[in-house]
Amino acid sequence: MTKLALLDLVPICVGSSPAEALERAAGLARHAESQGYHRYWVAEHHGMPGIGGAATSVVLAHIGAATNTIRIGSGGIMLPNHAPLQVVEQFGTLDALYPGRIDLALGRAPGSDGRVAAALRRGLAGGADHFVQDIMEMQALFAGDPQAGFIATPGAGADPQLWILGSSTYGAQVAAALGLPYGFASHFAPALLDEALAIYRHQFQPSPYLDQPYVMVACNVFAADTEEEARLLASSQQQSFVALRNGRPGRFLPPVEGYFESLPNTAQVMLSDVQRVAAIGTSDQVRDSLRALLARTQADEIIISSAIFDPDARKHSVTIAAEAFRAATT
């Protein structure tokens, strides 16, 4: 059965604080759980005034305490920023707190620039090149391999579900070679979606973790009672994309009527390109868009990204999306 998941960047809105963003994230996770979502993921970003998920494992501990059954995890941990042992200890701790509910999805991008990488004391040089080696080191630490010379505590014996994330074909090759589930970031980098999925499925090697390919596809979803309202809600995320591309990221902004139409043509083309994988509109419109995406990708799971300024409107969108997903998969 195809599953539905939710990706949260923990938006910090204009006029609000990180504390409020984290409380809203907990409320959203509880709501997603009540609506039948299979998992709730938080993405690691650094140096972004409008994103509150930088300390991803800490945020997940907060989310875990607010929920009961939904899987929670990273979407993802940007591995070049971290020593493998630290990730194993953090997610081993989460697994001890919330056994059977923890996902550890890993990305190769740093999620930052050179200044942030330097502040993290990791640097950009060579970090991404060690991606596969770091994953295998983590697997050995989780397994309690005695060759490490020590036991990761917490960590050894923990069983978070490992994923590989990507927005290019590289992650697809890694996930296939290691026999791990694969998630594609088509909510902001859709260009190589079909090629990456084909590579992953063709090259997949069964492993102790997974005996056949398992694909997750990300989709922007903005749902409301009318198409006009849904398109208005989407304008907050559009503003964030434009600000980021212009090198001026800031707090998450309220929606603006006619925002897309007010942009110069180059910005409209950019937004249309990065948000090609999207479902915007009423329940029926979202259903049709999700059904088409599933037919195109044969995905085992859809994870929706739905950053909306008003928390009540966001919960309503999440509810409509769940209803539309059920209709699209029956």
VENTADA-V817055 format. One record per pair of residues at least 4 apart in sequence whose C-alpha atoms are under 6 Angstrom apart, sorted by the first residue. I is the first residue (numbers start at 0). J is the second residue. If there is no record, write none. Layout:
i=I j=J
i=I j=J
This chain:
i=1 j=299
i=1 j=300
i=2 j=300
i=3 j=36
i=3 j=37
i=3 j=300
i=3 j=301
i=3 j=302
i=4 j=36
i=4 j=37
i=4 j=38
i=4 j=39
i=4 j=302
i=5 j=39
i=5 j=302
i=5 j=303
i=6 j=39
i=6 j=40
i=6 j=41
i=6 j=303
i=6 j=304
i=7 j=41
i=8 j=41
i=8 j=42
i=8 j=50
i=9 j=20
i=9 j=24
i=9 j=50
i=9 j=51
i=9 j=52
i=10 j=49
i=10 j=50
i=11 j=17
i=11 j=20
i=11 j=49
i=11 j=50
i=11 j=250
i=11 j=251
i=12 j=250
i=12 j=251
i=13 j=250
i=13 j=251
i=13 j=252
i=25 j=62
i=25 j=65
i=29 j=66
i=31 j=36
i=32 j=36
i=32 j=69
i=37 j=69
i=38 j=69
i=38 j=70
i=38 j=71
i=39 j=71
i=40 j=71
i=40 j=72
i=40 j=73
i=40 j=74
i=41 j=73
i=41 j=74
i=42 j=73
i=42 j=74
i=42 j=75
i=43 j=52
i=43 j=53
i=43 j=55
i=43 j=76
i=44 j=53
i=44 j=110
i=45 j=53
i=45 j=111
i=48 j=249
i=48 j=250
i=49 j=249
i=49 j=250
i=49 j=251
i=59 j=63
i=70 j=100
i=70 j=101
i=71 j=101
i=72 j=101
i=72 j=102
i=72 j=103
i=73 j=103
i=73 j=104
i=74 j=104
i=75 j=104
i=75 j=105
i=75 j=106
i=76 j=105
i=76 j=106
i=77 j=105
i=77 j=106
i=77 j=107
i=77 j=109
i=78 j=107
i=79 j=109
i=79 j=126
i=79 j=127
i=80 j=121
i=83 j=133
i=83 j=137
i=87 j=91
i=87 j=154
i=88 j=153
i=88 j=154
i=90 j=94
i=91 j=153
i=91 j=154
i=91 j=157
i=92 j=153
i=93 j=97
i=94 j=98
i=94 j=101
i=101 j=159
i=102 j=159
i=102 j=160
i=103 j=160
i=103 j=161
i=104 j=161
i=104 j=162
i=104 j=163
i=105 j=163
i=105 j=164
i=106 j=164
i=107 j=127
i=111 j=115
i=116 j=121
i=116 j=122
i=117 j=122
i=129 j=133
i=139 j=144
i=140 j=155
i=141 j=154
i=141 j=155
i=141 j=156
i=141 j=157
i=142 j=155
i=142 j=156
i=143 j=150
i=143 j=155
i=151 j=155
i=162 j=179
i=162 j=180
i=162 j=181
i=163 j=174
i=163 j=181
i=164 j=181
i=164 j=182
i=164 j=183
i=165 j=170
i=165 j=183
i=165 j=184
i=166 j=183
i=166 j=184
i=166 j=188
i=167 j=191
i=168 j=195
i=171 j=195
i=171 j=199
i=172 j=199
i=174 j=178
i=174 j=179
i=174 j=181
i=175 j=199
i=175 j=202
i=175 j=203
i=175 j=204
i=176 j=204
i=178 j=204
i=178 j=205
i=178 j=206
i=178 j=209
i=180 j=213
i=181 j=214
i=182 j=214
i=182 j=215
i=182 j=216
i=183 j=216
i=184 j=188
i=184 j=217
i=185 j=189
i=185 j=217
i=186 j=217
i=186 j=218
i=186 j=219
i=186 j=276
i=187 j=273
i=188 j=273
i=191 j=195
i=198 j=202
i=199 j=203
i=200 j=212
i=205 j=209
i=205 j=210
i=205 j=211
i=206 j=210
i=214 j=298
i=214 j=299
i=215 j=298
i=215 j=299
i=215 j=300
i=215 j=301
i=216 j=301
i=217 j=301
i=217 j=302
i=217 j=303
i=218 j=276
i=218 j=277
i=218 j=303
i=219 j=277
i=219 j=303
i=219 j=304
i=219 j=305
i=220 j=277
i=220 j=278
i=220 j=279
i=220 j=303
i=220 j=305
i=221 j=229
i=221 j=279
i=221 j=305
i=222 j=229
i=222 j=279
i=222 j=280
i=222 j=281
i=222 j=316
i=223 j=229
i=223 j=281
i=223 j=316
i=224 j=281
i=225 j=281
i=226 j=280
i=226 j=281
i=229 j=280
i=231 j=254
i=231 j=256
i=232 j=254
i=234 j=254
i=235 j=252
i=235 j=253
i=235 j=254
i=242 j=247
i=242 j=248
i=243 j=247
i=243 j=248
i=253 j=308
i=270 j=274
i=271 j=275
i=278 j=285
i=278 j=288
i=279 j=285
i=280 j=284
i=280 j=285
i=282 j=319
i=282 j=323
i=286 j=323
i=286 j=324
i=286 j=327
i=290 j=327
i=293 j=297
i=293 j=298
i=307 j=313
i=316 j=320
i=320 j=324
